[in-house]
Amino acid sequence: MILFISFLSFVIGLASSFFSPFFFLLLLPLFLYLYFYRKEKKHCLFLLFSLLGFLLPFLFSSGKGVSGTITGIIIKSKENYFLLFSSKGTFYVYQKNHNLPFLSLVKMEGKSSSLSFSHYESGFDFSSYLKSFGVNYQFTGKVEVIFKSFFGKEKLKEYVFSYLDDKTRTLISSLLFSDSLYDLEEQSELSSLNLINIFSLSSFHLQFFLHFLRENMEKKYKKFTPYFEGGFLLFFLYLSDFKFSIRRLFLLYLLRLFFQKKHWSRTELLSLSGLIQLMIEPYQFLSGSFYYSYPLLLFLSLFQKQGKKRKQLISFLKIQLFYLPFRIRENHAISLLSIPISFLLIPFSHLLFVLSLLLFPLPFFGILFNPICQLFLKSVSFFSSISFLIPMGDPGILFYIL
């Protein structure tokens, strides 16, 4: 429980730093609980964690007024831009059709300036997305490549997707490589039905697949299961360019191995992994990869009854209700069809993810994917056309707290 309260104190400190110092008031009920109910004497320790959470973002905040030469590592690479991490800050660099993969080392001569945009395609708040990486400034100048890493995946994608049409390729590329769905015509329809997240590479599908493997391998191949699981996660770390949610899964895997003799609870392991990840990358606190996963996982680990498994439908409905405020905040509306459609399509997305793994050894298997994905996208368009949207606007902070 100490790890969980430490994590909670650290999160309160981060919220106070990013949003308002008034979030420190949340420490009061926490300390009263510790003092009167838990009889815990380590209040100062938890206060230090909250202060650390408050101060840490300031240490990572830099990049203003930088000019001259900087040397850095590419921590995210997309077709027309990359994010450069350097000793002077982390910068957005616009570079059209570049071929610099993740973890390449480059030197730039130029200067930093404020980000010259606020939103990206389809209303996507690109500035907020960049801020989750600690990026507040862009750097413009000449790029000199010092070392080009071997993490490039273009040839692998050409091989894996050689039998897929354009739309199917975009959908499967999102599932396997965490690529964007914004080039897909049906992207807005997927978004309105709250289906974007279940058709992108995330811990959601990997957890399902690894759970399935453990259930079927541990009886006969118990000794080999941890090695297979670790190798599988490493492979998807590479495919996703070390995406935050996949790093969380890999870190939990390492913590389970390291502390297996201590028999720590899932709550303690989740809290420790959250502390480690946010101490290294405090700005990920603003990322959906953090606030979509950790609150739900901790909620389930703390309050879900052990022993008999919950019925799948009840568990599904509870998760949907848990995410309801997030979806209202993003879309300012509720789709009455999103919950039943999600219930039908989540198993389909799991199946599509598992089957798409066959494309690595057997790319010609993609011939079967084209009609399946086309049928799926036509179904999405149909459901979107009859979807009943209830406008919600912004209900206010009290609604989200409740």
C-alpha positions in Angstrom: 0.0 0.0 0.0 3.0 2.3 0.6 3.9 2.2 -3.1 0.4 3.0 -4.1 0.1 6.0 -1.8 3.6 7.2 -3.0 2.4 7.0 -6.6 -0.8 8.8 -5.7 1.2 11.6 -3.9 3.5 11.9 -6.9 0.5 12.2 -9.3 -1.0 14.9 -7.1 2.3 16.8 -7.3 2.3 16.5 -11.1 -1.3 17.7 -11.3 -0.4 20.7 -9.1 2.5 21.5 -11.4 0.6 21.2 -14.7 -2.8 22.6 -13.8 -3.1 24.4 -10.4 -1.4 24.4 -7.0 -4.9 23.9 -5.5 -4.5 20.2 -6.4 -2.2 20.0 -3.3 -5.4 20.2 -1.3 -6.0 16.6 -2.3 -3.2 15.6 0.0 -5.3 16.6 3.1 -7.8 13.8 2.9 -5.0 11.4 2.0 -3.0 12.4 5.1 -6.1 12.2 7.3 -6.7 8.7 6.0 -3.1 7.7 6.7 -3.1 9.2 10.2 -6.4 8.1 11.6 -7.2 4.9 9.6 -3.9 3.4 8.6 -1.9 4.8 11.6 0.9 5.4 9.0 3.9 7.4 10.3 5.6 8.0 6.9 3.8 11.2 6.0 7.0 13.1 5.2 7.9 10.4 2.7 4.6 10.9 0.8 5.0 14.7 1.0 8.4 14.4 -0.6 6.9 12.4 -3.4 4.3 15.1 -4.0 7.0 17.9 -4.0 9.1 15.8 -6.4 6.1 15.5 -8.7 5.6 19.3 -8.5 9.2 20.2 -9.3 10.2 17.5 -11.8 8.3 19.0 -14.9 10.3 22.3 -14.4 13.6 20.3 -14.8 12.4 18.9 -18.1 11.0 22.3 -19.4 13.5 24.0 -21.7 14.1 24.9 -25.3 13.1 28.5 -25.3 15.5 30.9 -27.1 18.0 28.1 -28.2 20.1 29.0 -31.2 23.3 27.7 -32.8 24.2 24.0 -32.9 22.5 21.2 -31.0 23.0 17.5 -31.0 20.3 15.1 -30.1 18.5 11.7 -30.5 15.3 11.2 -32.4 12.7 9.9 -30.0 9.8 9.8 -32.4 9.9 9.6 -36.1 7.0 10.2 -38.5 6.9 10.8 -42.2 7.0 14.6 -42.1 8.5 15.4 -38.7 10.6 14.0 -35.9 11.0 14.8 -32.2 14.6 15.6 -31.2 15.8 15.1 -27.6 18.9 17.1 -26.7 20.6 18.6 -23.6 18.9 21.9 -24.5 15.4 20.6 -24.7 13.1 18.4 -26.7 12.0 19.9 -30.1 9.6 19.4 -32.9 11.4 19.4 -36.2 9.5 19.6 -39.5 11.3 17.5 -42.1 9.2 16.5 -45.1 9.6 12.9 -46.4 12.7 12.3 -44.3 14.1 8.7 -43.8 15.5 9.1 -40.3 14.4 6.2 -38.0 13.9 6.1 -34.3 17.1 6.6 -32.2 19.1 8.2 -35.0 21.7 10.7 -33.8 21.6 14.1 -35.6 23.2 17.5 -35.4 21.3 20.7 -36.3 22.3 24.3 -36.9 19.5 26.8 -36.4 17.2 28.2 -33.8 14.1 27.4 -31.7 10.8 29.2 -31.9 7.2 28.7 -30.6 5.1 26.1 -32.3 3.4 27.6 -35.3 0.3 25.5 -35.2 -2.4 24.6 -32.7 -4.4 21.7 -34.4 -3.7 18.9 -36.8 -6.0 16.9 -39.1 -9.6 16.1 -38.0 -9.5 18.4 -35.0 -6.6 16.4 -33.4 -4.9 18.7 -30.9 -1.4 18.2 -32.1 0.1 20.8 -29.7 -1.3 18.9 -26.6 0.1 15.7 -28.1 3.5 17.2 -28.4 3.4 18.6 -24.9 3.0 15.1 -23.6 6.6 14.6 -24.8 7.7 17.8 -23.2 7.8 19.6 -26.5 6.8 23.3 -26.4 9.1 24.6 -29.2 10.1 23.7 -32.7 13.7 23.9 -34.1 14.4 25.0 -37.6 17.7 24.6 -39.4 20.0 22.3 -41.3 20.0 18.7 -40.3 23.3 16.7 -40.3 23.1 12.9 -39.7 25.7 11.6 -37.4 24.3 8.1 -37.0 21.4 6.5 -38.7 19.9 3.8 -36.5 18.8 0.3 -37.6 15.2 0.8 -36.3 13.8 1.7 -39.7 10.8 -0.4 -40.6 10.0 0.6 -44.1 11.3 -2.5 -45.8 9.6 -4.7 -43.2 6.3 -2.9 -43.9 6.7 -3.3 -47.6 7.2 -7.1 -47.1 4.4 -7.5 -44.5 1.8 -5.4 -46.4 2.7 -6.5 -50.0 -0.7 -8.1 -50.5 -2.9 -5.5 -48.8 -4.9 -2.7 -50.5 -4.5 0.9 -49.2 -7.3 1.0 -46.7 -6.5 -2.4 -45.3 -2.9 -1.5 -45.0 -3.7 1.6 -43.0 -5.9 -0.3 -40.6 -3.4 -3.2 -40.1 -0.5 -0.8 -39.9 -2.3 0.9 -37.0 -2.8 -2.5 -35.2 0.8 -3.7 -35.8 3.0 -0.6 -36.0 1.0 2.0 -34.1 0.7 4.1 -37.2 -1.9 6.8 -37.5 -5.4 6.2 -38.8 -5.9 9.8 -39.8 -5.3 8.9 -43.5 -8.3 6.6 -43.4 -11.5 8.1 -44.9 -13.5 6.4 -42.2 -11.4 7.8 -39.4 -14.0 10.4 -38.3 -16.7 7.6 -38.3 -14.4 5.4 -36.1 -13.9 8.3 -33.8 -17.6 9.1 -33.5 -18.3 5.5 -32.4 -15.3 5.5 -30.0 -13.5 2.7 -32.0 -10.2 4.4 -32.7 -8.4 3.0 -29.6 -9.4 -0.6 -30.2 -7.9 -0.6 -33.7 -4.5 0.7 -32.8 -1.5 -1.0 -31.3 -1.8 -0.8 -27.6 -1.4 -2.8 -24.4 -5.1 -3.7 -24.9 -4.4 -6.3 -27.6 -1.1 -7.4 -26.3 -2.4 -8.1 -22.8 -5.2 -10.2 -24.3 -2.8 -12.2 -26.5 -0.2 -12.7 -23.7 -3.0 -13.8 -21.2 -4.2 -16.3 -23.9 -0.6 -17.7 -24.3 0.0 -17.9 -20.5 -3.3 -19.8 -20.1 -2.3 -22.3 -22.8 1.5 -22.6 -22.4 2.1 -22.6 -18.6 0.6 -26.1 -18.2 3.1 -27.7 -20.5 5.8 -25.1 -21.2 6.0 -23.2 -17.9 9.8 -22.7 -18.0 9.7 -21.2 -21.5 6.6 -18.9 -21.1 8.5 -16.0 -19.5 11.2 -16.0 -22.2 8.6 -16.1 -25.0 6.6 -13.3 -23.3 9.7 -11.2 -23.0 10.8 -11.8 -26.6 7.3 -11.0 -27.8 7.2 -7.7 -25.9 10.6 -6.7 -27.1 9.5 -7.3 -30.7 6.5 -5.0 -30.3 8.6 -2.4 -28.5 10.6 -2.3 -31.8 7.4 -2.2 -33.9 5.9 0.6 -31.9 9.1 2.7 -31.6 9.0 2.1 -27.8 5.5 3.4 -27.3 4.6 4.4 -23.7 1.9 1.7 -23.2 4.1 -1.1 -24.6 6.9 0.1 -22.3 4.5 -0.1 -19.4 3.7 -3.8 -20.3 7.4 -4.6 -20.6 8.3 -2.8 -17.3 5.5 -4.7 -15.5 6.9 -7.9 -17.0 10.4 -7.1 -15.7 9.1 -6.1 -12.2 7.1 -9.4 -12.0 10.3 -11.4 -12.7 12.5 -9.3 -10.4 10.0 -9.4 -7.4 8.4 -12.8 -8.0 9.7 -14.1 -4.7 8.2 -11.2 -2.8 4.7 -12.0 -4.2 3.8 -8.3 -4.6 0.2 -7.5 -5.4 -0.8 -6.2 -8.8 -1.5 -2.8 -7.2 2.0 -2.5 -5.9 3.6 -3.5 -9.2 1.4 -1.0 -11.1 2.2 1.8 -8.7 6.0 1.1 -8.9 5.9 1.0 -12.7 3.9 4.2 -12.8 6.4 5.9 -10.5 9.3 4.8 -12.6 7.7 5.8 -15.9 6.6 9.3 -14.7 9.9 10.1 -13.0 11.7 9.5 -16.3 9.0 11.1 -18.4 6.8 13.4 -16.2 5.1 15.0 -19.3 3.6 11.6 -20.2 1.2 12.5 -17.3 -0.6 14.6 -20.0 -0.8 11.7 -22.5 -3.8 9.5 -23.1 -1.4 6.5 -22.9 -1.1 7.3 -19.2 -4.5 8.6 -18.1 -6.4 6.0 -20.2 -4.6 3.0 -18.7 -3.3 3.6 -15.2 -6.5 4.8 -13.5 -8.5 1.9 -14.9 -5.9 -0.7 -14.1 -5.4 0.5 -10.5 -9.2 0.8 -10.0 -9.6 -2.8 -11.1 -6.7 -4.1 -9.0 -8.0 -2.3 -5.9 -11.7 -3.0 -6.1 -12.4 -6.0 -8.3 -13.2 -9.0 -6.2 -10.8 -11.9 -6.4 -11.9 -15.5 -6.8 -14.8 -16.0 -9.1 -14.4 -14.3 -12.5 -16.8 -11.5 -13.2 -19.2 -12.0 -16.1 -17.7 -10.6 -19.2 -20.7 -8.4 -20.0 -20.7 -6.8 -16.5 -17.0 -6.2 -16.6 -17.3 -4.7 -20.1 -20.1 -2.3 -19.0 -18.1 -1.2 -16.0 -15.1 -0.3 -18.2 -17.3 1.6 -20.6 -18.8 3.6 -17.8 -15.3 4.3 -16.4 -14.3 5.8 -19.7 -17.5 7.7 -20.3 -16.2 11.0 -18.9 -13.0 10.8 -21.1 -15.1 10.3 -24.2 -17.5 13.1 -23.3 -14.5 15.4 -22.8 -13.0 14.4 -26.2 -16.2 14.4 -28.3 -18.6 16.6 -26.3 -21.3 14.0 -27.2 -22.4 10.4 -26.4 -23.2 7.9 -29.1 -25.9 5.5 -28.0 -24.6 2.9 -30.4 -21.0 3.0 -29.3 -21.3 0.6 -26.3 -23.2 -2.2 -28.1 -21.0 -1.8 -31.2 -17.8 -1.9 -29.1 -19.1 -5.0 -27.4 -19.4 -6.7 -30.8 -16.2 -5.4 -32.3 -13.7 -5.8 -29.4 -13.6 -9.6 -30.0 -13.3 -8.9 -33.7 -10.3 -6.5 -33.1 -8.6 -9.1 -30.9 -9.1 -11.7 -33.7 -7.9 -9.3 -36.4 -4.8 -8.5 -34.3 -3.9 -12.2 -33.7 -4.5 -13.1 -37.4 -2.4 -10.1 -38.6 0.6 -11.6 -36.8 0.5 -14.3 -39.5 1.5 -11.6 -42.0 5.1 -11.6 -40.7 5.9 -15.1 -41.8 3.1 -15.4 -44.5 2.4 -12.0 -46.1 0.3 -13.5 -48.9 -2.2 -14.3 -46.1 -3.1 -10.6 -46.5 -5.3 -11.5 -49.5 -7.9 -12.6 -47.0 -7.7 -9.4 -45.1 -8.8 -7.1 -47.9 -12.5 -8.2 -48.1 -12.7 -8.6 -44.3 -11.5 -5.0 -43.7 -13.6 -3.6 -46.5 -16.7 -5.2 -45.0 -15.8 -3.9 -41.5 -15.3 -0.3 -42.8 -18.6 -0.4 -44.7 -20.3 -1.6 -41.4 -18.7 1.3 -39.6 -20.0 3.8 -42.2 -23.5 2.3 -41.8 -23.5 2.4 -38.0 -22.1 5.9 -38.0 -24.9 7.1 -40.3 -27.6 5.8 -37.9 -25.8 6.6 -34.7 -27.8 8.6 -32.3 -25.5 11.3 -30.8 -26.5 13.2 -27.7 -24.7 16.5 -27.5 -23.2 17.1 -24.0 -21.0 20.1 -24.4 -18.6 20.4 -21.5 -20.6 19.4 -18.4 -18.0 21.0 -16.0 -15.5 19.8 -13.5 -18.2 18.5 -11.0 -19.4 15.9 -13.6 -15.9 14.6 -14.1 -15.2 14.3 -10.3 -18.5 12.5 -9.8 
